Amino acid sequence: MNFRENYEERRPLGGGLLRSKREWFESLRLIEDFQRRHGASVVCGHAPRDPETLRDGFA
């Protein structure tokens, strides 16, 4: 996922950053399903604190 707000609020990217809303929601559904089944953490690449959280988790 790109931004934490997009993931948590189930809000697709805007403007020219999104090719297909349908495909975006399908990707979101797959990520949510994987997270639920495996207890995975979701790291959003453009969320300021997420990469830091990931780094701290492996330290």
C-alpha beads as a LAMMPS data file, in Angstrom:
LAMMPS data file: protein, C-alpha beads

59 atoms
58 bonds

1 atom types
1 bond types

-500.0 500.0 xlo xhi
-500.0 500.0 ylo yhi
-500.0 500.0 zlo zhi

Masses

1 110.0

Atoms # bond

1 1 1 0.000 0.000 0.000
2 1 1 1.139 3.547 -0.527
3 1 1 -0.395 5.702 2.178
4 1 1 -1.720 4.619 5.572
5 1 1 -4.894 6.722 5.122
6 1 1 -5.726 4.992 1.846
7 1 1 -5.426 1.590 3.467
8 1 1 -7.271 2.315 6.711
9 1 1 -10.045 4.359 5.105
10 1 1 -10.303 2.070 2.042
11 1 1 -9.833 5.155 -0.135
12 1 1 -8.195 4.682 -3.555
13 1 1 -5.438 6.962 -4.763
14 1 1 -6.620 9.970 -6.714
15 1 1 -5.867 11.541 -10.046
16 1 1 -3.428 9.935 -12.445
17 1 1 -2.006 7.642 -9.750
18 1 1 -4.780 5.096 -10.180
19 1 1 -5.459 3.061 -13.301
20 1 1 -8.529 1.144 -12.127
21 1 1 -10.598 1.484 -8.955
22 1 1 -11.874 -2.046 -9.381
23 1 1 -8.334 -3.430 -9.455
24 1 1 -7.316 -1.240 -6.511
25 1 1 -10.153 -2.626 -4.380
26 1 1 -9.305 -6.178 -5.463
27 1 1 -5.685 -5.619 -4.365
28 1 1 -6.888 -4.159 -1.076
29 1 1 -9.137 -7.175 -0.508
30 1 1 -6.218 -9.544 -1.152
31 1 1 -3.992 -7.640 1.299
32 1 1 -6.699 -7.571 3.978
33 1 1 -7.342 -11.284 3.515
34 1 1 -3.622 -12.113 3.753
35 1 1 -3.276 -9.930 6.847
36 1 1 -6.233 -11.615 8.515
37 1 1 -5.159 -15.183 7.692
38 1 1 -1.484 -14.789 8.591
39 1 1 -1.474 -12.027 11.212
40 1 1 0.730 -9.988 8.879
41 1 1 1.656 -6.358 9.356
42 1 1 0.942 -3.944 6.529
43 1 1 3.689 -1.433 5.793
44 1 1 2.716 1.576 3.712
45 1 1 5.739 2.810 1.772
46 1 1 4.822 6.504 1.843
47 1 1 3.547 6.612 5.420
48 1 1 6.214 8.520 7.365
49 1 1 6.349 6.179 10.389
50 1 1 5.737 2.805 8.732
51 1 1 9.257 2.145 7.394
52 1 1 10.653 3.149 10.799
53 1 1 8.293 0.712 12.513
54 1 1 9.436 -2.046 10.177
55 1 1 13.101 -1.293 10.860
56 1 1 12.500 -1.319 14.618
57 1 1 10.738 -4.685 14.328
58 1 1 13.850 -6.315 12.866
59 1 1 16.415 -4.691 15.127

Bonds

1 1 1 2
2 1 2 3
3 1 3 4
4 1 4 5
5 1 5 6
6 1 6 7
7 1 7 8
8 1 8 9
9 1 9 10
10 1 10 11
11 1 11 12
12 1 12 13
13 1 13 14
14 1 14 15
15 1 15 16
16 1 16 17
17 1 17 18
18 1 18 19
19 1 19 20
20 1 20 21
21 1 21 22
22 1 22 23
23 1 23 24
24 1 24 25
25 1 25 26
26 1 26 27
27 1 27 28
28 1 28 29
29 1 29 30
30 1 30 31
31 1 31 32
32 1 32 33
33 1 33 34
34 1 34 35
35 1 35 36
36 1 36 37
37 1 37 38
38 1 38 39
39 1 39 40
40 1 40 41
41 1 41 42
42 1 42 43
43 1 43 44
44 1 44 45
45 1 45 46
46 1 46 47
47 1 47 48
48 1 48 49
49 1 49 50
50 1 50 51
51 1 51 52
52 1 52 53
53 1 53 54
54 1 54 55
55 1 55 56
56 1 56 57
57 1 57 58
58 1 58 59
